[in-house]
């Protein structure tokens, strides 16, 4: 091995080890304090929504048409309001995330059942098994 890899590889291994220990600790906290974990994730999502809202509003002015600009601006305002609500009331944000996840899973499950039952009615394609 050359000089650079002799210096870099041990530091990378140490970094990976510390990262692994940190992830184990975060995992244990998530298991033993799920409410705190959920609220923390809600606040993080809220922060991301606020940033996204500001960026959408800022980039609304470079849209190709007025309709596109207005739509981008309105979605930016919506993201900004949702982010502020999630940051100011993490419990509400956690409930909203849960309801959206439940709705998504129910709609996805129903659509899979409908699509699967529709596939059985289709005639078989020649050459398929």
N, CA, C and O atoms as CSV, one atom per row, in Angstrom:
chain,resi,resn,atom,element,x,y,z
A,1,UNK,N,N,0.845,-1.183,0.000
A,1,UNK,CA,C,0.000,0.000,0.000
A,1,UNK,C,C,0.883,1.237,0.000
A,1,UNK,O,O,1.987,1.257,0.546
A,2,UNK,N,N,0.347,2.258,-0.634
A,2,UNK,CA,C,1.116,3.500,-0.650
A,2,UNK,C,C,0.826,4.316,0.597
A,2,UNK,O,O,-0.011,3.947,1.421
A,3,UNK,N,N,1.519,5.413,0.719
A,3,UNK,CA,C,1.437,6.250,1.920
A,3,UNK,C,C,0.048,6.813,2.169
A,3,UNK,O,O,-0.414,6.838,3.309
A,4,UNK,N,N,-0.626,7.266,1.113
A,4,UNK,CA,C,-1.928,7.908,1.283
A,4,UNK,C,C,-2.951,6.908,1.824
A,4,UNK,O,O,-3.668,7.217,2.776
A,5,UNK,N,N,-3.027,5.718,1.231
A,5,UNK,CA,C,-4.012,4.743,1.691
A,5,UNK,C,C,-3.689,4.236,3.091
A,5,UNK,O,O,-4.604,3.855,3.822
A,6,UNK,N,N,-2.441,4.219,3.480
A,6,UNK,CA,C,-2.088,3.825,4.836
A,6,UNK,C,C,-2.582,4.840,5.856
A,6,UNK,O,O,-2.837,4.490,7.009
A,7,UNK,N,N,-2.722,6.109,5.436
A,7,UNK,CA,C,-3.220,7.139,6.353
A,7,UNK,C,C,-4.745,7.237,6.303
A,7,UNK,O,O,-5.388,7.483,7.323
A,8,UNK,N,N,-5.317,7.044,5.122
A,8,UNK,CA,C,-6.750,7.287,4.950
A,8,UNK,C,C,-7.591,6.111,5.430
A,8,UNK,O,O,-8.601,6.323,6.103
A,9,UNK,N,N,-7.212,4.897,5.109
A,9,UNK,CA,C,-8.029,3.721,5.425
A,9,UNK,C,C,-8.286,3.571,6.926
A,9,UNK,O,O,-9.434,3.345,7.308
A,10,UNK,N,N,-7.280,3.686,7.794
A,10,UNK,CA,C,-7.590,3.576,9.238
A,10,UNK,C,C,-8.557,4.660,9.722
A,10,UNK,O,O,-9.395,4.395,10.584
A,11,UNK,N,N,-8.450,5.881,9.176
A,11,UNK,CA,C,-9.378,6.941,9.580
A,11,UNK,C,C,-10.782,6.647,9.093
A,11,UNK,O,O,-11.752,6.947,9.789
A,12,UNK,N,N,-10.908,6.065,7.906
A,12,UNK,CA,C,-12.229,5.700,7.394
A,12,UNK,C,C,-12.846,4.603,8.248
A,12,UNK,O,O,-14.048,4.622,8.513
A,13,UNK,N,N,-12.036,3.651,8.678
A,13,UNK,CA,C,-12.533,2.572,9.525
A,13,UNK,C,C,-13.001,3.133,10.863
A,13,UNK,O,O,-14.048,2.728,11.367
A,14,UNK,N,N,-12.241,4.057,11.443
A,14,UNK,CA,C,-12.654,4.683,12.705
A,14,UNK,C,C,-13.945,5.474,12.530
A,14,UNK,O,O,-14.828,5.425,13.385
A,15,UNK,N,N,-14.052,6.197,11.428
A,15,UNK,CA,C,-15.272,6.967,11.161
A,15,UNK,C,C,-16.468,6.041,11.030
A,15,UNK,O,O,-17.529,6.321,11.586
A,16,UNK,N,N,-16.314,4.948,10.306
A,16,UNK,CA,C,-17.403,3.988,10.142
A,16,UNK,C,C,-17.791,3.362,11.476
A,16,UNK,O,O,-18.973,3.133,11.731
A,17,UNK,N,N,-16.815,3.087,12.322
A,17,UNK,CA,C,-17.087,2.500,13.634
A,17,UNK,C,C,-17.891,3.477,14.493
A,17,UNK,O,O,-18.877,3.085,15.117
A,18,UNK,N,N,-17.474,4.755,14.528
A,18,UNK,CA,C,-18.201,5.754,15.323
A,18,UNK,C,C,-19.597,5.999,14.762
A,18,UNK,O,O,-20.547,6.188,15.521
A,19,UNK,N,N,-19.725,5.996,13.441
A,19,UNK,CA,C,-21.033,6.149,12.829
A,19,UNK,C,C,-21.940,4.977,13.207
A,19,UNK,O,O,-23.116,5.175,13.513
A,20,UNK,N,N,-21.400,3.768,13.185
A,20,UNK,CA,C,-22.167,2.591,13.575
A,20,UNK,C,C,-22.622,2.652,15.025
A,20,UNK,O,O,-23.765,2.315,15.332
A,21,UNK,N,N,-21.743,3.077,15.912
A,21,UNK,CA,C,-22.111,3.206,17.329
A,21,UNK,C,C,-23.207,4.254,17.489
A,21,UNK,O,O,-24.161,4.051,18.240
A,22,UNK,N,N,-23.070,5.370,16.786
A,22,UNK,CA,C,-24.087,6.416,16.854
A,22,UNK,C,C,-25.431,5.939,16.349
A,22,UNK,O,O,-26.465,6.258,16.935
A,23,UNK,N,N,-25.428,5.171,15.259
A,23,UNK,CA,C,-26.680,4.644,14.725
A,23,UNK,C,C,-27.322,3.631,15.664
A,23,UNK,O,O,-28.548,3.572,15.764
A,24,UNK,N,N,-26.513,2.836,16.350
A,24,UNK,CA,C,-27.057,1.897,17.334
A,24,UNK,C,C,-27.733,2.661,18.469
A,24,UNK,O,O,-28.820,2.290,18.913
A,25,UNK,N,N,-27.087,3.724,18.935
A,25,UNK,CA,C,-27.671,4.532,20.014
A,25,UNK,C,C,-28.977,5.174,19.554
A,25,UNK,O,O,-29.965,5.160,20.287
A,26,UNK,N,N,-28.987,5.742,18.338
A,26,UNK,CA,C,-30.219,6.336,17.817
A,26,UNK,C,C,-31.318,5.287,17.641
A,26,UNK,O,O,-32.490,5.572,17.887
A,27,UNK,N,N,-30.952,4.089,17.223
A,27,UNK,CA,C,-31.933,3.015,17.090
A,27,UNK,C,C,-32.532,2.615,18.421
A,27,UNK,O,O,-33.735,2.372,18.510
A,28,UNK,N,N,-31.711,2.542,19.455
A,28,UNK,CA,C,-32.214,2.215,20.791
A,28,UNK,C,C,-33.140,3.304,21.317
A,28,UNK,O,O,-34.165,3.017,21.935
A,29,UNK,N,N,-32.764,4.570,21.062
A,29,UNK,CA,C,-33.649,5.671,21.468
A,29,UNK,C,C,-34.974,5.562,20.738
A,29,UNK,O,O,-36.028,5.765,21.341
A,30,UNK,N,N,-34.941,5.243,19.433
A,30,UNK,CA,C,-36.175,5.124,18.648
A,30,UNK,C,C,-37.056,3.998,19.172
A,30,UNK,O,O,-38.280,4.123,19.176
A,31,UNK,N,N,-36.446,2.896,19.616
A,31,UNK,CA,C,-37.220,1.761,20.119
A,31,UNK,C,C,-37.839,2.081,21.473
A,31,UNK,O,O,-39.000,1.750,21.716
A,32,UNK,N,N,-37.078,2.722,22.358
A,32,UNK,CA,C,-37.550,2.936,23.717
A,32,UNK,C,C,-38.304,4.253,23.911
A,32,UNK,O,O,-38.946,4.445,24.943
A,33,UNK,N,N,-38.237,5.160,22.935
A,33,UNK,CA,C,-38.967,6.428,23.026
A,33,UNK,C,C,-39.579,6.761,21.663
A,33,UNK,O,O,-39.168,7.731,21.026
A,34,UNK,N,N,-40.557,5.967,21.208
A,34,UNK,CA,C,-41.094,6.182,19.856
A,34,UNK,C,C,-41.821,7.512,19.685
A,34,UNK,O,O,-41.813,8.079,18.592
A,35,UNK,N,N,-42.445,8.013,20.739
A,35,UNK,CA,C,-43.152,9.293,20.619
A,35,UNK,C,C,-42.168,10.433,20.378
A,35,UNK,O,O,-42.386,11.283,19.514
A,36,UNK,N,N,-41.092,10.443,21.146
A,36,UNK,CA,C,-40.068,11.479,20.968
A,36,UNK,C,C,-39.456,11.364,19.576
A,36,UNK,O,O,-39.216,12.374,18.915
A,37,UNK,N,N,-39.203,10.135,19.132
A,37,UNK,CA,C,-38.641,9.923,17.807
A,37,UNK,C,C,-39.588,10.417,16.730
A,37,UNK,O,O,-39.166,11.090,15.790
A,38,UNK,N,N,-40.866,10.088,16.861
A,38,UNK,CA,C,-41.850,10.527,15.880
A,38,UNK,C,C,-41.970,12.033,15.825
A,38,UNK,O,O,-42.056,12.613,14.743
A,39,UNK,N,N,-41.976,12.674,16.989
A,39,UNK,CA,C,-42.075,14.133,17.021
A,39,UNK,C,C,-40.818,14.785,16.442
A,39,UNK,O,O,-40.901,15.814,15.773
A,40,UNK,N,N,-39.670,14.189,16.699
A,40,UNK,CA,C,-38.427,14.710,16.137
A,40,UNK,C,C,-38.454,14.612,14.619
A,40,UNK,O,O,-38.058,15.546,13.922
A,41,UNK,N,N,-38.919,13.483,14.112
A,41,UNK,CA,C,-39.032,13.322,12.660
A,41,UNK,C,C,-40.038,14.321,12.102
A,41,UNK,O,O,-39.830,14.871,11.021
A,42,UNK,N,N,-41.128,14.562,12.831
A,42,UNK,CA,C,-42.107,15.557,12.413
A,42,UNK,C,C,-41.508,16.949,12.313
A,42,UNK,O,O,-41.797,17.682,11.367
A,43,UNK,N,N,-40.676,17.320,13.279
A,43,UNK,CA,C,-40.021,18.631,13.246
A,43,UNK,C,C,-39.036,18.702,12.080
A,43,UNK,O,O,-38.947,19.727,11.404
A,44,UNK,N,N,-38.301,17.621,11.844
A,44,UNK,CA,C,-37.353,17.605,10.724
A,44,UNK,C,C,-38.097,17.745,9.406
A,44,UNK,O,O,-37.668,18.497,8.531
A,45,UNK,N,N,-39.209,17.028,9.251
A,45,UNK,CA,C,-40.024,17.159,8.039
A,45,UNK,C,C,-40.572,18.583,7.929
A,45,UNK,O,O,-40.640,19.135,6.831
A,46,UNK,N,N,-40.959,19.178,9.051
A,46,UNK,CA,C,-41.427,20.559,9.048
A,46,UNK,C,C,-40.353,21.523,8.563
A,46,UNK,O,O,-40.633,22.421,7.770
A,47,UNK,N,N,-39.137,21.341,9.033
A,47,UNK,CA,C,-38.026,22.189,8.588
A,47,UNK,C,C,-37.810,22.021,7.087
A,47,UNK,O,O,-37.613,23.003,6.371
A,48,UNK,N,N,-37.847,20.782,6.615
A,48,UNK,CA,C,-37.685,20.543,5.176
A,48,UNK,C,C,-38.813,21.180,4.370
A,48,UNK,O,O,-38.582,21.700,3.278
A,49,UNK,N,N,-40.028,21.138,4.906
A,49,UNK,CA,C,-41.152,21.776,4.213
A,49,UNK,C,C,-40.995,23.295,4.157
A,49,UNK,O,O,-41.318,23.915,3.144
A,50,UNK,N,N,-40.504,23.894,5.237
A,50,UNK,CA,C,-40.279,25.343,5.236
A,50,UNK,C,C,-39.232,25.717,4.191
A,50,UNK,O,O,-39.426,26.657,3.420
A,51,UNK,N,N,-38.131,24.986,4.167
A,51,UNK,CA,C,-37.084,25.250,3.171
A,51,UNK,C,C,-37.644,25.052,1.767
A,51,UNK,O,O,-37.416,25.873,0.878
A,52,UNK,N,N,-38.378,23.958,1.572
A,52,UNK,CA,C,-38.988,23.688,0.269
A,52,UNK,C,C,-39.962,24.792,-0.124
A,52,UNK,O,O,-39.997,25.205,-1.283
A,53,UNK,N,N,-40.747,25.271,0.827
A,53,UNK,CA,C,-41.688,26.349,0.548
A,53,UNK,C,C,-40.985,27.611,0.092
A,53,UNK,O,O,-41.394,28.228,-0.891
A,54,UNK,N,N,-39.928,28.002,0.798
A,54,UNK,CA,C,-39.173,29.190,0.396
A,54,UNK,C,C,-38.571,29.017,-0.997
A,54,UNK,O,O,-38.610,29.938,-1.813
A,55,UNK,N,N,-38.016,27.835,-1.266
A,55,UNK,CA,C,-37.416,27.600,-2.578
A,55,UNK,C,C,-38.464,27.596,-3.687
A,55,UNK,O,O,-38.218,28.128,-4.770
A,56,UNK,N,N,-39.616,27.010,-3.434
A,56,UNK,CA,C,-40.689,27.019,-4.444
A,56,UNK,C,C,-41.156,28.440,-4.733
A,56,UNK,O,O,-41.393,28.804,-5.885
A,57,UNK,N,N,-41.284,29.236,-3.677
A,57,UNK,CA,C,-41.692,30.632,-3.880
A,57,UNK,C,C,-40.619,31.390,-4.659
A,57,UNK,O,O,-40.933,32.165,-5.564
A,58,UNK,N,N,-39.365,31.167,-4.309
A,58,UNK,CA,C,-38.274,31.856,-4.997
A,58,UNK,C,C,-38.199,31.457,-6.470
A,58,UNK,O,O,-37.983,32.307,-7.333
A,59,UNK,N,N,-38.376,30.176,-6.756
A,59,UNK,CA,C,-38.266,29.715,-8.136
A,59,UNK,C,C,-39.565,29.854,-8.920
A,59,UNK,O,O,-39.605,29.533,-10.108
A,60,UNK,N,N,-40.611,30.321,-8.282
A,60,UNK,CA,C,-41.858,30.565,-9.013
A,60,UNK,C,C,-41.667,31.679,-10.034
A,60,UNK,O,O,-42.372,31.723,-11.043
A,61,UNK,N,N,-40.730,32.568,-9.784
A,61,UNK,CA,C,-40.551,33.722,-10.662
A,61,UNK,C,C,-39.783,33.374,-11.926
A,61,UNK,O,O,-39.702,34.203,-12.832
A,62,UNK,N,N,-39.218,32.182,-12.018
A,62,UNK,CA,C,-38.516,31.780,-13.240
A,62,UNK,C,C,-39.330,30.770,-14.046
A,62,UNK,O,O,-38.792,30.089,-14.919
A,63,UNK,N,N,-40.605,30.676,-13.758
A,63,UNK,CA,C,-41.473,29.735,-14.471
A,63,UNK,C,C,-41.683,30.218,-15.908
A,63,UNK,O,O,-41.489,31.394,-16.218
A,64,UNK,N,N,-42.079,29.293,-16.768
A,64,UNK,CA,C,-42.243,29.596,-18.189
A,64,UNK,C,C,-43.532,30.353,-18.488
A,64,UNK,O,O,-43.614,31.068,-19.487
A,65,UNK,N,N,-44.543,30.200,-17.625
A,65,UNK,CA,C,-45.817,30.865,-17.885
A,65,UNK,C,C,-46.373,31.406,-16.570
A,65,UNK,O,O,-45.916,31.040,-15.487
A,66,UNK,N,N,-47.370,32.287,-16.690
A,66,UNK,CA,C,-47.997,32.836,-15.503
A,66,UNK,C,C,-48.717,31.766,-14.702
A,66,UNK,O,O,-48.666,31.759,-13.472
A,67,UNK,N,N,-49.387,30.864,-15.402
A,67,UNK,CA,C,-50.103,29.792,-14.703
A,67,UNK,C,C,-49.157,28.916,-13.897
A,67,UNK,O,O,-49.443,28.557,-12.755
A,68,UNK,N,N,-48.019,28.576,-14.511
A,68,UNK,CA,C,-47.019,27.767,-13.820
A,68,UNK,C,C,-46.455,28.523,-12.624
A,68,UNK,O,O,-46.242,27.937,-11.563
A,69,UNK,N,N,-46.211,29.817,-12.788
A,69,UNK,CA,C,-45.670,30.622,-11.691
A,69,UNK,C,C,-46.653,30.701,-10.526
A,69,UNK,O,O,-46.262,30.581,-9.365
A,70,UNK,N,N,-47.933,30.906,-10.846
A,70,UNK,CA,C,-48.943,30.997,-9.782
A,70,UNK,C,C,-49.063,29.669,-9.051
A,70,UNK,O,O,-49.164,29.640,-7.824
A,71,UNK,N,N,-49.052,28.558,-9.806
A,71,UNK,CA,C,-49.152,27.241,-9.185
A,71,UNK,C,C,-47.952,26.957,-8.292
A,71,UNK,O,O,-48.113,26.459,-7.177
A,72,UNK,N,N,-46.761,27.267,-8.766
A,72,UNK,CA,C,-45.560,27.066,-7.949
A,72,UNK,C,C,-45.610,27.930,-6.686
A,72,UNK,O,O,-45.255,27.478,-5.598
A,73,UNK,N,N,-46.056,29.177,-6.847
A,73,UNK,CA,C,-46.150,30.083,-5.702
A,73,UNK,C,C,-47.135,29.546,-4.668
A,73,UNK,O,O,-46.849,29.559,-3.471
A,74,UNK,N,N,-48.305,29.071,-5.130
A,74,UNK,CA,C,-49.316,28.547,-4.202
A,74,UNK,C,C,-48.832,27.288,-3.492
A,74,UNK,O,O,-49.062,27.130,-2.294
A,75,UNK,N,N,-48.157,26.381,-4.223
A,75,UNK,CA,C,-47.609,25.191,-3.573
A,75,UNK,C,C,-46.498,25.565,-2.596
A,75,UNK,O,O,-46.324,24.904,-1.572
A,76,UNK,N,N,-45.752,26.613,-2.904
A,76,UNK,CA,C,-44.735,27.097,-1.978
A,76,UNK,C,C,-45.351,27.615,-0.693
A,76,UNK,O,O,-44.859,27.327,0.398
A,77,UNK,N,N,-46.432,28.384,-0.820
A,77,UNK,CA,C,-47.143,28.887,0.364
A,77,UNK,C,C,-47.703,27.722,1.171
A,77,UNK,O,O,-47.607,27.709,2.398
A,78,UNK,N,N,-48.293,26.735,0.478
A,78,UNK,CA,C,-48.842,25.560,1.160
A,78,UNK,C,C,-47.759,24.802,1.923
A,78,UNK,O,O,-47.963,24.423,3.077
A,79,UNK,N,N,-46.607,24.579,1.284
A,79,UNK,CA,C,-45.498,23.886,1.958
A,79,UNK,C,C,-44.997,24.696,3.146
A,79,UNK,O,O,-44.677,24.132,4.192
A,80,UNK,N,N,-44.928,26.004,2.992
A,80,UNK,CA,C,-44.471,26.869,4.069
A,80,UNK,C,C,-45.418,26.800,5.270
A,80,UNK,O,O,-44.971,26.683,6.411
A,81,UNK,N,N,-46.715,26.870,5.010
A,81,UNK,CA,C,-47.695,26.798,6.104
A,81,UNK,C,C,-47.650,25.427,6.778
A,81,UNK,O,O,-47.674,25.335,8.005
A,82,UNK,N,N,-47.586,24.361,5.973
A,82,UNK,CA,C,-47.527,23.009,6.547
A,82,UNK,C,C,-46.278,22.831,7.389
A,82,UNK,O,O,-46.338,22.225,8.460
A,83,UNK,N,N,-45.153,23.345,6.927
A,83,UNK,CA,C,-43.917,23.247,7.688
A,83,UNK,C,C,-43.975,23.995,8.998
A,83,UNK,O,O,-43.511,23.500,10.024
A,84,UNK,N,N,-44.546,25.191,8.967
A,84,UNK,CA,C,-44.664,25.986,10.196
A,84,UNK,C,C,-45.579,25.288,11.200
A,84,UNK,O,O,-45.296,25.271,12.398
A,85,UNK,N,N,-46.678,24.711,10.707
A,85,UNK,CA,C,-47.589,23.980,11.601
A,85,UNK,C,C,-46.879,22.773,12.215
A,85,UNK,O,O,-47.020,22.509,13.408
A,86,UNK,N,N,-46.116,22.042,11.398
A,86,UNK,CA,C,-45.437,20.845,11.921
A,86,UNK,C,C,-44.356,21.205,12.928
A,86,UNK,O,O,-44.118,20.459,13.878
A,87,UNK,N,N,-43.703,22.339,12.729
A,87,UNK,CA,C,-42.675,22.757,13.688
A,87,UNK,C,C,-43.316,23.273,14.972
A,87,UNK,O,O,-42.834,22.979,16.066
A,88,UNK,N,N,-44.395,24.038,14.846
A,88,UNK,CA,C,-45.003,24.638,16.034
A,88,UNK,C,C,-45.780,23.634,16.882
A,88,UNK,O,O,-45.883,23.804,18.097
A,89,UNK,N,N,-46.327,22.591,16.257
A,89,UNK,CA,C,-47.078,21.571,17.010
A,89,UNK,C,C,-46.654,20.178,16.530
A,89,UNK,O,O,-47.322,19.588,15.681
A,90,UNK,N,N,-45.550,19.651,17.069
A,90,UNK,CA,C,-45.039,18.360,16.602
A,90,UNK,C,C,-46.033,17.208,16.787
A,90,UNK,O,O,-46.044,16.273,15.986
A,91,UNK,N,N,-46.862,17.263,17.825
A,91,UNK,CA,C,-47.841,16.184,18.037
A,91,UNK,C,C,-48.867,16.174,16.905
A,91,UNK,O,O,-49.231,15.109,16.406
A,92,UNK,N,N,-49.330,17.344,16.504
A,92,UNK,CA,C,-50.251,17.434,15.374
A,92,UNK,C,C,-49.573,16.956,14.100
A,92,UNK,O,O,-50.173,16.236,13.302
A,93,UNK,N,N,-48.328,17.356,13.915
A,93,UNK,CA,C,-47.577,16.904,12.746
A,93,UNK,C,C,-47.437,15.399,12.703
A,93,UNK,O,O,-47.546,14.792,11.638
A,94,UNK,N,N,-47.197,14.789,13.855
A,94,UNK,CA,C,-47.087,13.334,13.941
A,94,UNK,C,C,-48.408,12.664,13.582
A,94,UNK,O,O,-48.424,11.655,12.879
A,95,UNK,N,N,-49.523,13.228,14.068
A,95,UNK,CA,C,-50.835,12.672,13.732
A,95,UNK,C,C,-51.117,12.801,12.239
A,95,UNK,O,O,-51.640,11.874,11.620
A,96,UNK,N,N,-50.773,13.944,11.664
A,96,UNK,CA,C,-51.006,14.153,10.225
A,96,UNK,C,C,-50.170,13.179,9.398
A,96,UNK,O,O,-50.674,12.580,8.448
A,97,UNK,N,N,-48.899,13.019,9.755
A,97,UNK,CA,C,-48.046,12.066,9.031
A,97,UNK,C,C,-48.630,10.660,9.136
A,97,UNK,O,O,-48.629,9.915,8.155
A,98,UNK,N,N,-49.127,10.292,10.311
A,98,UNK,CA,C,-49.724,8.969,10.498
A,98,UNK,C,C,-50.964,8.797,9.640
A,98,UNK,O,O,-51.136,7.759,9.001
A,99,UNK,N,N,-51.834,9.808,9.618
A,99,UNK,CA,C,-53.059,9.716,8.816
A,99,UNK,C,C,-52.734,9.641,7.334
A,99,UNK,O,O,-53.357,8.868,6.605
A,100,UNK,N,N,-51.770,10.430,6.876
A,100,UNK,CA,C,-51.376,10.384,5.459
A,100,UNK,C,C,-50.786,9.015,5.118
A,100,UNK,O,O,-51.068,8.471,4.050
A,101,UNK,N,N,-49.975,8.460,6.008
A,101,UNK,CA,C,-49.400,7.134,5.761
A,101,UNK,C,C,-50.494,6.065,5.716
A,101,UNK,O,O,-50.456,5.178,4.863
A,102,UNK,N,N,-51.456,6.141,6.617
A,102,UNK,CA,C,-52.566,5.184,6.623
A,102,UNK,C,C,-53.365,5.301,5.334
A,102,UNK,O,O,-53.681,4.292,4.702
A,103,UNK,N,N,-53.692,6.525,4.942
A,103,UNK,CA,C,-54.457,6.733,3.704
A,103,UNK,C,C,-53.697,6.187,2.497
A,103,UNK,O,O,-54.283,5.537,1.632
A,104,UNK,N,N,-52.399,6.453,2.443
A,104,UNK,CA,C,-51.588,5.945,1.341
A,104,UNK,C,C,-51.613,4.417,1.298
A,104,UNK,O,O,-51.813,3.825,0.237
A,105,UNK,N,N,-51.409,3.785,2.449
A,105,UNK,CA,C,-51.366,2.324,2.476
A,105,UNK,C,C,-52.718,1.715,2.109
A,105,UNK,O,O,-52.763,0.699,1.414
A,106,UNK,N,N,-53.816,2.315,2.561
A,106,UNK,CA,C,-55.151,1.803,2.218
A,106,UNK,C,C,-55.404,1.941,0.723
A,106,UNK,O,O,-55.840,0.985,0.081
A,107,UNK,N,N,-55.137,3.116,0.161
A,107,UNK,CA,C,-55.352,3.333,-1.277
A,107,UNK,C,C,-54.440,2.422,-2.094
A,107,UNK,O,O,-54.873,1.854,-3.096
A,108,UNK,N,N,-53.200,2.278,-1.684
A,108,UNK,CA,C,-52.270,1.404,-2.399
A,108,UNK,C,C,-52.734,-0.047,-2.331
A,108,UNK,O,O,-52.675,-0.759,-3.333
A,109,UNK,N,N,-53.193,-0.495,-1.171
A,109,UNK,CA,C,-53.683,-1.871,-1.039
A,109,UNK,C,C,-54.909,-2.119,-1.894
A,109,UNK,O,O,-54.994,-3.143,-2.572
A,110,UNK,N,N,-55.868,-1.189,-1.872
A,110,UNK,CA,C,-57.075,-1.349,-2.686
A,110,UNK,C,C,-56.729,-1.360,-4.167
A,110,UNK,O,O,-57.254,-2.178,-4.923
A,111,UNK,N,N,-55.839,-0.447,-4.589
A,111,UNK,CA,C,-55.486,-0.415,-6.008
A,111,UNK,C,C,-54.753,-1.684,-6.430
A,111,UNK,O,O,-54.938,-2.156,-7.552
A,112,UNK,N,N,-53.934,-2.237,-5.561
A,112,UNK,CA,C,-53.264,-3.503,-5.890
A,112,UNK,C,C,-54.262,-4.642,-6.023
A,112,UNK,O,O,-54.138,-5.475,-6.922
A,113,UNK,N,N,-55.248,-4.686,-5.138
A,113,UNK,CA,C,-56.272,-5.728,-5.218
A,113,UNK,C,C,-57.079,-5.582,-6.504
A,113,UNK,O,O,-57.336,-6.569,-7.193
A,114,UNK,N,N,-57.479,-4.355,-6.827
A,114,UNK,CA,C,-58.263,-4.121,-8.053
A,114,UNK,C,C,-57.440,-4.468,-9.289
A,114,UNK,O,O,-57.936,-5.137,-10.196
A,115,UNK,N,N,-56.203,-4.023,-9.330
A,115,UNK,CA,C,-55.367,-4.313,-10.498
A,115,UNK,C,C,-55.080,-5.804,-10.618
A,115,UNK,O,O,-55.041,-6.339,-11.726
A,116,UNK,N,N,-54.883,-6.471,-9.507
A,116,UNK,CA,C,-54.619,-7.913,-9.542
A,116,UNK,C,C,-55.836,-8.671,-10.027
A,116,UNK,O,O,-55.708,-9.597,-10.828
A,117,UNK,N,N,-57.022,-8.293,-9.554
A,117,UNK,CA,C,-58.225,-8.994,-10.009
A,117,UNK,C,C,-58.498,-8.698,-11.473
A,117,UNK,O,O,-59.055,-9.542,-12.174
A,118,UNK,N,N,-58.121,-7.520,-11.950
A,118,UNK,CA,C,-58.297,-7.184,-13.355
A,118,UNK,C,C,-57.335,-7.983,-14.230
A,118,UNK,O,O,-57.672,-8.313,-15.367
A,119,UNK,N,N,-56.154,-8.296,-13.726
A,119,UNK,CA,C,-55.172,-9.062,-14.500
A,119,UNK,C,C,-55.654,-10.487,-14.748
A,119,UNK,O,O,-55.339,-11.075,-15.783
A,120,UNK,N,N,-56.414,-11.048,-13.813
A,120,UNK,CA,C,-56.885,-12.424,-13.986
A,120,UNK,C,C,-57.958,-12.520,-15.061
A,120,UNK,O,O,-58.170,-13.597,-15.617
A,121,UNK,N,N,-58.639,-11.424,-15.367
A,121,UNK,CA,C,-59.669,-11.439,-16.399
A,121,UNK,C,C,-59.109,-11.257,-17.801
A,121,UNK,O,O,-59.795,-11.536,-18.784
A,122,UNK,N,N,-57.877,-10.794,-17.900
A,122,UNK,CA,C,-57.272,-10.557,-19.204
A,122,UNK,C,C,-56.926,-11.895,-19.862
A,122,UNK,O,O,-56.489,-12.821,-19.179
A,123,UNK,N,N,-57.115,-12.008,-21.181
A,123,UNK,CA,C,-56.745,-13.252,-21.865
A,123,UNK,C,C,-55.220,-13.419,-21.845
A,123,UNK,O,O,-54.472,-12.442,-21.867
A,124,UNK,N,N,-54.795,-14.647,-21.802
A,124,UNK,CA,C,-53.372,-14.929,-21.777
A,124,UNK,C,C,-52.740,-14.554,-23.100
A,124,UNK,O,O,-53.357,-14.704,-24.155
A,125,UNK,N,N,-51.518,-14.070,-23.047
A,125,UNK,CA,C,-50.777,-13.697,-24.243
A,125,UNK,C,C,-50.059,-14.927,-24.756
A,125,UNK,O,O,-49.490,-15.687,-23.973
A,126,UNK,N,N,-50.079,-15.131,-26.061
A,126,UNK,CA,C,-49.437,-16.293,-26.663
A,126,UNK,C,C,-47.947,-16.301,-26.322
A,126,UNK,O,O,-47.267,-15.283,-26.448
A,127,UNK,N,N,-47.465,-17.420,-25.904
A,127,UNK,CA,C,-46.053,-17.566,-25.587
A,127,UNK,C,C,-45.726,-17.278,-24.149
A,127,UNK,O,O,-44.596,-17.521,-23.723
A,128,UNK,N,N,-46.678,-16.763,-23.371
A,128,UNK,CA,C,-46.379,-16.516,-21.956
A,128,UNK,C,C,-46.746,-17.755,-21.158
A,128,UNK,O,O,-47.586,-18.554,-21.572
A,129,UNK,N,N,-46.113,-17.898,-20.025
A,129,UNK,CA,C,-46.382,-19.087,-19.214
A,129,UNK,C,C,-47.236,-18.799,-18.041
A,129,UNK,O,O,-47.547,-19.703,-17.265
